Amino acid sequence: MSAPRYAIYFTPDPGTPLARFGASVIGYDPDCARDVPQLALDNVASSEMVAATQNPRRYGFHATLVAPFYLNGASEECLVTALDAFCEQMSPAPLGHLVVTQIDDFIALTPSEAVPAVDALAAACVEFFDPYRAPLSAFDLARRSADDLSVRERQNLERWGYPYVMDEFRFHMSLTGRLAQDDRQRFQRALAAAFHPLADAPHRIESLSVLRQSAPERRFSVLARRTLRRP
């Protein structure tokens, strides 16, 4: 399809240390939709960083709450209005401290402890925005079904359009794409060292964003951000 895709993400507020760190790792700032200089990492060549972050650059530094989707006929303005309404009824959620983690074959920031309030926020988000999501095409459903999914993940894919929601949700903010096995520990150590100045700072989800991808070959950029306003 050539229509725009949308996603509901947590993207750190522009200018915050977390936002600056993430943008500098992947080399792209989704708020201004511009490339930014990439962070120099110990024991990782700049060419390796460019290659390793190719996929995260497409999406911007974020945590997925509602995975990319096409609209079901609603307008873009309706989606932004829905974001405003959702955020009006939801409270900020504490993330606590973040750590650089290896998840399968990529590196990401994850909470150091369980975050039930974040899990509940993510589940509510998936349910609330599901009416705005067009069903997966037969091609996309078959493509995702070809992945090594559990029974529950397959059920989530068919019901919600994405395997990793509800009880399969895990908050993470990707720092790399897939890495060869021999490279994973090296990247993890280098990224952990770079993140060290922020490692003791607690973080919170205080806003959510709608991101827009205008065409398949384009990157996602922030269309609208709204603050979670319920006390």
C-alpha positions as CSV (number, residue, x, y, z in Angstrom):
1,M,0.0,0.0,0.0
2,S,1.2,3.5,-0.7
3,A,-1.0,5.2,2.0
4,P,0.7,6.5,5.1
5,R,1.3,4.2,8.1
6,Y,0.9,5.4,11.6
7,A,2.2,4.2,15.0
8,I,1.6,5.0,18.7
9,Y,5.0,5.2,20.4
10,F,6.6,6.5,23.5
11,T,9.3,8.9,22.2
12,P,11.2,10.9,24.8
13,D,10.4,14.6,24.9
14,P,12.7,16.6,22.6
15,G,15.8,17.9,24.2
16,T,15.8,15.6,27.1
17,P,19.0,13.6,27.8
18,L,17.2,10.3,26.9
19,A,16.0,11.8,23.6
20,R,19.5,13.1,22.7
21,F,21.1,9.8,23.6
22,G,18.7,7.7,21.5
23,A,19.0,10.1,18.5
24,S,22.7,10.1,18.7
25,V,22.9,6.3,18.8
26,I,20.7,5.7,15.8
27,G,21.7,8.9,13.9
28,Y,18.2,10.2,13.4
29,D,15.8,12.5,15.3
30,P,12.2,11.7,14.6
31,D,11.0,15.0,16.0
32,C,12.7,17.1,13.4
33,A,12.9,14.2,10.8
34,R,16.6,14.9,10.3
35,D,19.8,12.9,10.5
36,V,22.1,13.8,13.4
37,P,25.7,12.9,14.1
38,Q,26.1,9.4,15.4
39,L,27.8,8.7,18.7
40,A,31.3,7.4,18.6
41,L,31.5,4.1,20.6
42,D,34.6,2.4,22.0
43,N,35.7,-0.6,19.9
44,V,32.9,-0.1,17.3
45,A,33.8,1.4,13.9
46,S,31.6,4.2,12.6
47,S,30.7,2.1,9.5
48,E,29.6,-0.7,11.9
49,M,27.3,1.7,13.7
50,V,25.7,2.9,10.5
51,A,25.0,-0.6,9.5
52,A,23.8,-1.8,12.9
53,T,21.3,1.1,13.3
54,Q,19.8,1.0,9.8
55,N,16.5,-0.5,11.0
56,P,16.1,1.6,14.1
57,R,16.7,4.7,12.0
58,R,13.6,3.9,10.0
59,Y,11.4,4.1,13.0
60,G,13.2,6.6,15.3
61,F,14.2,6.1,18.9
62,H,11.0,4.8,20.6
63,A,9.2,2.2,22.5
64,T,6.3,0.6,20.6
65,L,2.8,0.7,22.1
66,V,0.8,0.3,19.0
67,A,2.8,-1.1,16.1
68,P,2.7,0.5,12.6
69,F,-0.7,0.3,11.0
70,Y,-2.8,1.7,8.1
71,L,-5.9,3.6,9.0
72,N,-9.3,1.9,8.6
73,G,-10.8,4.8,6.8
74,A,-10.5,7.4,9.7
75,S,-8.7,10.6,8.9
76,E,-5.3,11.5,10.3
77,E,-7.0,14.3,12.2
78,C,-9.3,11.8,13.9
79,L,-6.3,9.8,15.0
80,V,-4.6,12.8,16.5
81,T,-7.9,13.7,18.3
82,A,-8.1,10.1,19.6
83,L,-4.6,10.4,21.0
84,D,-5.6,13.6,22.8
85,A,-8.7,11.8,24.2
86,F,-6.6,8.8,25.3
87,C,-4.0,10.9,27.0
88,E,-6.7,12.9,28.8
89,Q,-7.7,9.7,30.7
90,M,-4.3,8.2,31.3
91,S,-1.7,8.9,34.0
92,P,2.1,9.1,33.6
93,A,3.8,5.8,34.2
94,P,7.2,5.3,35.9
95,L,9.8,3.4,34.0
96,G,12.5,3.6,36.7
97,H,16.1,3.0,35.7
98,L,16.9,1.8,32.2
99,V,19.6,-0.7,31.3
100,V,21.3,-1.7,28.1
101,T,20.1,-5.2,27.4
102,Q,20.6,-7.9,24.7
103,I,17.2,-9.1,23.5
104,D,17.6,-12.1,21.2
105,D,19.8,-10.7,18.4
106,F,19.6,-6.9,19.1
107,I,20.5,-4.4,21.8
108,A,17.9,-2.2,23.5
109,L,17.2,-0.1,26.6
110,T,14.8,-1.9,29.0
111,P,13.6,-1.2,32.6
112,S,15.8,-2.7,35.3
113,E,12.7,-4.0,37.1
114,A,9.1,-4.9,36.2
115,V,6.9,-1.9,35.4
116,P,3.2,-3.0,35.8
117,A,1.9,0.6,35.2
118,V,3.7,0.7,31.8
119,D,2.4,-2.8,30.9
120,A,-1.2,-1.6,31.7
121,L,-0.7,1.6,29.7
122,A,0.5,-0.4,26.7
123,A,-2.5,-2.8,26.9
124,A,-5.0,0.1,27.2
125,C,-3.3,1.8,24.2
126,V,-3.7,-1.3,22.0
127,E,-7.3,-1.7,22.9
128,F,-8.2,2.0,22.5
129,F,-6.6,2.5,19.1
130,D,-7.6,-0.9,17.6
131,P,-10.8,0.6,16.0
132,Y,-8.6,3.0,14.0
133,R,-6.4,0.1,12.6
134,A,-7.1,-1.5,9.3
135,P,-6.8,-5.3,9.4
136,L,-3.6,-6.8,8.2
137,S,-3.5,-7.7,4.6
138,A,-3.3,-11.4,3.7
139,F,0.3,-10.8,2.6
140,D,1.3,-9.1,5.9
141,L,-0.4,-11.7,8.0
142,A,1.3,-14.5,6.1
143,R,4.7,-12.7,6.3
144,R,4.4,-12.3,10.1
145,S,3.0,-15.8,10.6
146,A,6.1,-17.2,9.0
147,D,8.1,-15.9,12.0
148,D,8.8,-18.3,14.9
149,L,5.8,-17.3,17.0
150,S,4.3,-19.0,20.0
151,V,0.6,-19.9,20.0
152,R,-0.2,-16.8,22.1
153,E,1.8,-14.5,19.8
154,R,0.0,-15.9,16.8
155,Q,-3.3,-15.2,18.4
156,N,-2.2,-11.7,19.2
157,L,-1.2,-11.2,15.6
158,E,-4.6,-12.3,14.3
159,R,-6.5,-10.3,16.9
160,W,-4.4,-7.1,17.4
161,G,-2.2,-7.0,14.3
162,Y,1.0,-7.5,16.2
163,P,2.4,-10.5,18.2
164,Y,4.0,-8.7,21.1
165,V,1.1,-7.1,22.9
166,M,-0.8,-7.7,26.1
167,D,0.9,-10.5,28.1
168,E,3.6,-10.8,25.4
169,F,4.5,-7.1,25.7
170,R,8.0,-6.1,26.8
171,F,8.9,-2.5,27.0
172,H,12.1,-1.8,25.1
173,M,13.8,1.0,23.1
174,S,15.9,-0.5,20.3
175,L,19.4,0.8,19.9
176,T,20.5,-1.6,17.1
177,G,19.0,-3.9,14.6
178,R,19.9,-7.6,14.3
179,L,23.6,-8.3,15.1
180,A,25.7,-11.3,14.3
181,Q,26.3,-13.4,17.4
182,D,30.0,-12.5,17.6
183,D,29.2,-8.8,17.7
184,R,26.4,-8.6,20.3
185,Q,28.5,-8.5,23.5
186,R,30.9,-6.0,22.0
187,F,28.0,-3.6,21.0
188,Q,26.3,-4.1,24.4
189,R,29.4,-3.2,26.3
190,A,30.1,-0.1,24.2
191,L,26.5,1.1,24.4
192,A,26.3,0.5,28.2
193,A,29.5,2.6,28.6
194,A,27.9,5.4,26.5
195,F,24.7,5.2,28.5
196,H,26.4,5.2,31.9
197,P,25.9,8.9,32.6
198,L,22.1,8.4,32.4
199,A,22.1,5.0,34.1
200,D,21.2,6.4,37.6
201,A,18.4,8.6,36.4
202,P,14.8,7.4,36.8
203,H,12.6,7.9,33.8
204,R,8.8,8.2,33.2
205,I,6.4,8.0,30.4
206,E,4.8,11.4,30.5
207,S,3.6,11.7,26.9
208,L,2.7,9.6,23.9
209,S,3.3,10.3,20.2
210,V,1.6,9.5,16.9
211,L,4.3,8.9,14.3
212,R,3.7,8.9,10.5
213,Q,5.4,7.2,7.7
214,S,4.4,8.8,4.4
215,A,5.6,6.0,2.2
216,P,7.3,2.6,2.6
217,E,10.7,3.9,1.8
218,R,10.4,6.9,4.2
219,R,11.2,7.1,7.9
220,F,8.7,7.6,10.6
221,S,8.5,11.1,12.1
222,V,6.5,12.6,15.0
223,L,3.2,13.9,13.8
224,A,1.8,14.8,17.3
225,R,2.7,14.4,20.9
226,R,0.3,14.6,23.8
227,T,0.9,14.7,27.6
228,L,-0.6,12.1,29.8
229,R,-2.9,14.4,31.8
230,R,-4.8,12.3,34.4
231,P,-3.3,13.0,37.9
